[in-house]
């Protein structure tokens, strides 16, 4: 079959892209199998839903929806500025932190650029790289985590960007303060370091460190965060980046106007002030992680220790048949063969009841496969 002429007109690399595949929606599984109960533990969402303060802020903002949102996100930036002890012009807001990854690619990458990321790292890194026509270089993982030394050794004069996910998705692996600091101190100035901290809030408090302090020393560093995970606002799509004034200025030149809607801006600002909700979220996650990993031990299944709100379990056999059998029982989890992990499933932490439903279903499925 002759390739359609439109594929020949597309930017080089776009035609070869494989679109990002989100987790299967609940509504789709209901249509397919007509199941009464379905639980979704596939997309690393907060099982508590949005907090009460965020919902109240959404209700208050609804009356003004005929107006365009504040294109600069002034109020939210002011709160973030105070929280991170940073100037507001060192903050960029995105339609989820994913948009900031795209802005970075559009701002800094050309067909001559090389981009470095880790094996088993977030699928969007190679996507935005290839969409920009740049060359992606995947560095073999070190025990499912980033090999920072290997990344440094792979850099050339053409390397323009490196992605570091901490914690990493889908493995949940975590880099310590000293590991990241040593890496940054060795990074050439012509390389943009994207420190993706989408799961930052879930890191154990004794291990967590303030990466913002590095911005004063490394103007080529940008830190990305999101409200989609611990703050329970995945459906509103809002995230942010912290960097040097110069980096943010460049990103704002390519950022589309009004990229964050009014409800998202209001909810995110309120969520930052809801410490009780965040505490409940982290406690539920801690309990759920213990519940799931104990069950994996009981089933003699190894898992990757995780610092996020998910855990990847090694089924020690191809995971796809198990995933499909779980779907028939009304459980949606995430196969990660596209991350080079064909025997693993990634399980998002749900409520205790949802976790148990999954554990029971998995136990039954493993008896039959």
Buried (B, 14 or more C-beta within 10 A) or exposed (E): EEEEEEEEEEEEBEEEBEEEEEBBBBEEBEEEEEBEEBBBBBBBBBBBBBBEBBBBBBEEBEEEEEEEBBEBBEEBBEBBBEEBEBEBBBBBBBBBBBBBBBBBBBBBBEEEBBBBBBBBBBBBBBBBBBBBBBBBBBBEBBEBBBBBBBBBEBBEEEBBBBBBBBBBBBBBBBBEBEBBBBBBEEBEEEBBBBBBBBBBBBBEEEEBBEBBEBBEEBBBBBBBBBBBBBBBBBEBBBBBBBBBEEBBEBBBEEBEEEBBBBBBBBBBBBBBBBEEBBEBBBEBBEBBBEBBBEBBEEEEBEBBBBBBBBBBBBBEEEBBBBBEBBBEBBBBBBBBBEBBBBBBBBBBBBBEEBBBBBBEBBEEBBEEE
